[in-house]
Amino acid sequence: MKPPNATWLVTGAAGMLGQDLLVRLRTEPDTAVVAMGSTALDITDPEAVATAIAEHQPVLVVNCAAWTGVDDAESREADAARINGDGPRHLAEACAKSGAKLIHVSTDYVFAGDADQPYAEDAATGPRGAYGRTKLAGERAVLDTLPDAGYVVRTAWLYGAARGNFVRTMIRLEGVKDTLDVVDDQRGQPTWTADLADHLVRLGAAALAGDAPAGVYHGTSAGETTWFGFTQEIFRLLGADPERVRPTTSAAFARPAPRPAYSVLGHDRWQSAGIEPIRDWRSALAEAFPALVAAERG
């Protein structure tokens, strides 16, 4: 068997996106993968990061590690900042020293969420909460440290079979609730982790070939909906009556962290890398659905 000629290192490999990324990378020829979950690599430890990069000598690092507790970040911003801000900086510094490229996964929460048209990749940021502030710090660390080798991929509304998420929760609740009240004043783009993983791999390959300019890309599905519309589609795919889903407002579900009212992202930058943007959210959900149901219902 021909030995691999390139190594990719994936941080946060045990998470929902990380697991789908590993599945996708297994199909890449001549590519070795080093999968590192949080127990294997603490990205808040600069010495551990430097040692991992020096030992494995990856040509590309994909950072899927993150503090994702949006509400908890409001009271523990310093803790979130160590993972979302300092961690990417440590990875970027190690990559700069080794010559590796870095893809860092970020979020729509870096925007204020008050737009009325899709946010372009170069749109002004303005996070309204602690989570968004810490993620923006990570973005800036990557782009400042690796101006020619750093890639930030913002995503949102992720779901997948590997972990609990909104879709799996709605599948479960459909079986136990007569009706569901779901927020209808937040707009976004439901995105399947398998689709995002595929685009991360494509972007990484293009980056290594010199065909993708460094900078910001938006990794969300095409189209848009609300959580209410999303849930109605989930019910439809279950064969349940979508009218059992009732619209409500964000005020009915008050939480510590503010939620963006508008999280729709534009995808123009993919053209510069010769890659088509992610497909429409409905077609992705339909393909993903059998595995989601099986994962939730066992």
C-alpha positions as CSV (number, residue, x, y, z in Angstrom):
1,M,0.0,0.0,0.0
2,K,1.3,3.4,-0.9
3,P,2.1,5.4,2.3
4,P,0.3,8.8,2.8
5,N,2.3,11.8,1.7
6,A,0.4,14.4,3.8
7,T,-0.9,14.5,7.4
8,W,-3.9,16.5,8.6
9,L,-4.4,17.1,12.3
10,V,-7.9,17.6,13.5
11,T,-8.6,19.2,17.0
12,G,-11.9,18.7,18.7
13,A,-12.1,15.4,16.8
14,A,-14.6,13.9,19.3
15,G,-17.3,16.6,18.6
16,M,-20.2,16.4,16.2
17,L,-18.4,18.2,13.4
18,G,-15.0,16.6,14.2
19,Q,-16.5,13.1,13.9
20,D,-18.0,13.8,10.5
21,L,-14.8,15.4,9.4
22,L,-12.9,12.2,10.3
23,V,-15.4,10.1,8.3
24,R,-14.9,12.4,5.3
25,L,-11.1,12.4,5.5
26,R,-11.0,8.6,5.4
27,T,-12.0,8.9,1.7
28,E,-9.1,11.2,0.9
29,P,-6.2,9.4,-0.9
30,D,-2.6,9.7,0.3
31,T,-3.8,11.5,3.5
32,A,-3.0,10.5,7.0
33,V,-5.2,11.9,9.8
34,V,-4.2,12.6,13.4
35,A,-7.4,12.9,15.4
36,M,-7.1,14.8,18.7
37,G,-10.0,15.3,21.1
38,S,-9.8,17.6,24.1
39,T,-8.4,14.8,26.3
40,A,-5.6,14.3,23.7
41,L,-4.8,17.9,23.1
42,D,-5.7,20.9,25.3
43,I,-5.5,23.8,22.8
44,T,-5.3,26.2,25.8
45,D,-1.9,24.9,26.6
46,P,0.7,26.5,24.2
47,E,3.4,23.9,25.0
48,A,1.1,21.0,24.3
49,V,0.0,22.5,21.0
50,A,3.6,23.2,20.0
51,T,4.6,19.6,20.9
52,A,1.7,18.1,18.9
53,I,2.5,20.1,15.8
54,A,6.2,19.4,16.0
55,E,5.6,15.7,16.6
56,H,3.1,15.0,13.9
57,Q,4.2,17.6,11.3
58,P,0.8,18.1,9.7
59,V,0.6,20.0,6.4
60,L,-2.8,21.3,7.6
61,V,-4.6,21.7,10.9
62,V,-8.4,21.9,11.2
63,N,-9.5,23.4,14.5
64,C,-13.0,22.0,15.5
65,A,-12.3,22.5,19.2
66,A,-14.5,25.2,20.8
67,W,-16.4,26.3,23.8
68,T,-19.9,26.1,22.5
69,G,-22.0,26.9,25.6
70,V,-23.4,30.2,24.4
71,D,-25.3,30.9,27.6
72,D,-22.6,29.7,30.0
73,A,-20.1,32.0,28.2
74,E,-22.0,35.0,29.6
75,S,-20.9,34.2,33.2
76,R,-17.7,32.4,32.3
77,E,-16.3,34.6,29.5
78,A,-12.7,34.2,30.6
79,D,-13.0,30.4,30.5
80,A,-14.6,30.6,27.0
81,A,-11.9,33.0,25.9
82,R,-9.2,30.5,26.7
83,I,-10.6,28.0,24.4
84,N,-12.1,30.2,21.7
85,G,-9.6,32.9,21.6
86,D,-6.3,31.7,23.1
87,G,-6.6,28.2,21.7
88,P,-6.7,29.3,18.0
89,R,-3.8,31.7,18.7
90,H,-1.7,28.9,20.0
91,L,-2.5,26.7,17.0
92,A,-1.8,29.6,14.6
93,E,1.6,30.3,16.2
94,A,2.6,26.6,16.1
95,C,1.5,26.5,12.4
96,A,3.4,29.6,11.6
97,K,6.6,28.0,13.0
98,S,6.0,24.7,11.2
99,G,4.7,26.0,7.9
100,A,1.4,24.3,8.2
101,K,-1.9,25.8,7.1
102,L,-4.8,26.2,9.5
103,I,-8.5,26.1,9.0
104,H,-10.4,27.5,12.0
105,V,-14.1,26.9,12.5
106,S,-16.0,30.0,13.7
107,T,-19.6,31.2,14.0
108,D,-22.3,33.6,12.9
109,Y,-22.3,35.0,16.4
110,V,-19.5,37.3,15.5
111,F,-22.1,39.4,13.8
112,A,-24.7,41.6,15.5
113,G,-27.6,39.7,13.9
114,D,-29.5,42.8,12.9
115,A,-29.0,42.7,9.1
116,D,-31.7,42.3,6.5
117,Q,-29.6,40.7,3.8
118,P,-26.9,37.9,4.0
119,Y,-23.7,38.9,5.8
120,A,-20.8,38.9,3.3
121,E,-17.5,37.4,4.4
122,D,-16.1,40.9,4.8
123,A,-19.1,42.4,6.5
124,A,-18.4,44.4,9.7
125,T,-18.5,42.2,12.8
126,G,-20.2,43.2,16.1
127,P,-20.9,40.4,18.5
128,R,-23.6,41.1,21.1
129,G,-22.5,38.4,23.6
130,A,-19.6,36.8,25.3
131,Y,-19.5,33.7,23.0
132,G,-19.3,35.9,19.9
133,R,-16.6,38.1,21.4
134,T,-14.5,35.0,22.2
135,K,-15.0,33.5,18.8
136,L,-14.1,36.8,17.1
137,A,-10.9,36.9,19.1
138,G,-10.0,33.5,17.8
139,E,-10.7,34.6,14.2
140,R,-8.4,37.6,14.5
141,A,-5.6,35.6,16.1
142,V,-5.7,33.2,13.1
143,L,-5.9,35.8,10.4
144,D,-3.3,38.1,12.0
145,T,-0.8,35.3,12.7
146,L,-1.3,33.5,9.4
147,P,-2.2,36.1,6.8
148,D,-1.3,33.8,4.0
149,A,-2.0,30.4,5.5
150,G,-5.0,31.0,7.8
151,Y,-8.6,30.1,6.9
152,V,-11.7,31.0,9.0
153,V,-14.9,29.1,8.2
154,R,-17.9,30.6,9.9
155,T,-20.9,28.2,10.3
156,A,-24.2,28.2,12.1
157,W,-27.2,26.0,13.1
158,L,-25.3,22.8,12.9
159,Y,-26.8,19.4,13.3
160,G,-25.6,15.8,12.8
161,A,-26.1,12.3,13.9
162,A,-23.1,12.0,16.2
163,R,-24.3,14.2,19.0
164,G,-27.4,15.8,20.5
165,N,-28.7,18.8,18.6
166,F,-31.8,20.7,17.6
167,V,-33.0,18.2,15.0
168,R,-32.5,15.2,17.2
169,T,-34.3,17.0,20.0
170,M,-37.3,17.8,17.8
171,I,-37.4,14.2,16.6
172,R,-37.7,13.1,20.2
173,L,-40.2,15.8,21.2
174,E,-42.5,14.9,18.3
175,G,-43.1,11.6,19.9
176,V,-44.0,12.9,23.3
177,K,-45.7,16.3,22.7
178,D,-49.0,17.1,21.1
179,T,-47.8,20.5,20.0
180,L,-44.6,22.4,20.1
181,D,-44.0,26.2,20.4
182,V,-40.9,27.2,18.4
183,V,-39.3,30.6,17.8
184,D,-40.2,32.2,14.5
185,D,-38.3,35.5,14.8
186,Q,-34.7,34.2,14.3
187,R,-33.6,33.4,10.8
188,G,-30.7,31.3,9.8
189,Q,-29.4,28.4,7.7
190,P,-29.6,24.8,9.1
191,T,-26.4,23.1,8.2
192,W,-25.5,19.4,8.2
193,T,-22.1,18.7,9.7
194,A,-21.4,16.2,6.9
195,D,-21.8,18.9,4.3
196,L,-19.6,21.3,6.3
197,A,-17.0,18.6,6.7
198,D,-16.9,18.0,3.0
199,H,-16.4,21.6,2.3
200,L,-13.6,21.8,5.0
201,V,-11.8,19.0,3.2
202,R,-12.3,20.6,-0.2
203,L,-11.0,23.9,1.1
204,G,-8.0,22.3,2.7
205,A,-7.1,20.5,-0.5
206,A,-7.5,23.7,-2.5
207,A,-5.4,25.6,0.1
208,L,-2.6,23.0,-0.1
209,A,-2.7,23.2,-3.9
210,G,-2.4,27.0,-3.8
211,D,-5.8,27.4,-5.3
212,A,-7.7,29.0,-2.3
213,P,-6.8,32.4,-1.0
214,A,-6.5,32.7,2.8
215,G,-9.2,34.5,4.7
216,V,-12.8,34.1,5.7
217,Y,-15.3,31.7,4.2
218,H,-18.9,31.0,5.2
219,G,-19.8,27.4,5.7
220,T,-23.6,27.3,5.9
221,S,-26.3,25.8,3.7
222,A,-28.0,27.8,1.0
223,G,-31.5,29.1,1.6
224,E,-32.9,30.3,4.9
225,T,-35.6,29.6,7.4
226,T,-36.6,30.2,11.1
227,W,-36.5,27.7,13.9
228,F,-40.2,27.4,13.4
229,G,-39.9,26.6,9.7
230,F,-37.1,24.2,10.4
231,T,-39.2,22.3,12.9
232,Q,-42.1,22.1,10.5
233,E,-39.8,20.5,7.9
234,I,-38.6,18.0,10.5
235,F,-42.2,17.1,11.3
236,R,-43.0,16.8,7.6
237,L,-40.1,14.4,7.1
238,L,-41.3,12.4,10.1
239,G,-44.7,12.1,8.5
240,A,-46.2,14.2,11.3
241,D,-48.6,17.1,10.9
242,P,-46.5,20.3,10.6
243,E,-49.5,22.2,12.0
244,R,-48.6,20.8,15.4
245,V,-45.7,23.2,15.4
246,R,-46.8,26.7,16.6
247,P,-44.8,29.9,16.1
248,T,-43.7,32.0,19.0
249,T,-41.2,34.7,19.8
250,S,-37.7,34.8,21.3
251,A,-39.2,36.6,24.3
252,A,-41.0,33.4,25.2
253,F,-37.7,31.6,25.7
254,A,-35.5,34.2,27.5
255,R,-31.9,33.1,27.9
256,P,-28.7,34.7,29.4
257,A,-27.1,35.2,25.9
258,P,-28.8,37.2,23.2
259,R,-29.6,35.2,20.0
260,P,-29.0,36.8,16.6
261,A,-32.3,37.6,14.9
262,Y,-30.7,37.3,11.5
263,S,-27.9,34.7,11.0
264,V,-28.0,34.3,7.2
265,L,-24.5,34.3,5.7
266,G,-23.4,34.9,2.1
267,H,-21.2,32.5,0.3
268,D,-19.5,34.4,-2.5
269,R,-15.9,33.7,-1.3
270,W,-16.1,30.0,-2.3
271,Q,-15.9,31.0,-6.0
272,S,-12.4,32.3,-5.4
273,A,-11.4,28.7,-4.4
274,G,-13.2,27.1,-7.3
275,I,-15.7,25.4,-4.9
276,E,-19.5,25.5,-5.1
277,P,-21.2,26.6,-1.9
278,I,-23.1,24.2,0.3
279,R,-26.4,23.0,-1.1
280,D,-29.9,24.0,0.0
281,W,-30.7,23.2,3.6
282,R,-33.9,21.2,2.7
283,S,-32.1,18.7,0.4
284,A,-29.4,18.2,3.0
285,L,-31.8,17.6,5.8
286,A,-33.7,15.1,3.7
287,E,-30.5,13.1,3.0
288,A,-29.4,13.3,6.6
289,F,-32.7,12.4,8.1
290,P,-32.7,8.6,8.3
291,A,-29.4,8.6,10.2
292,L,-30.7,11.3,12.5
293,V,-33.8,9.3,13.3
294,A,-31.8,6.2,13.8
295,A,-29.4,7.9,16.2
296,E,-32.2,9.5,18.2
297,R,-34.5,6.5,18.4
298,G,-31.8,3.8,18.6
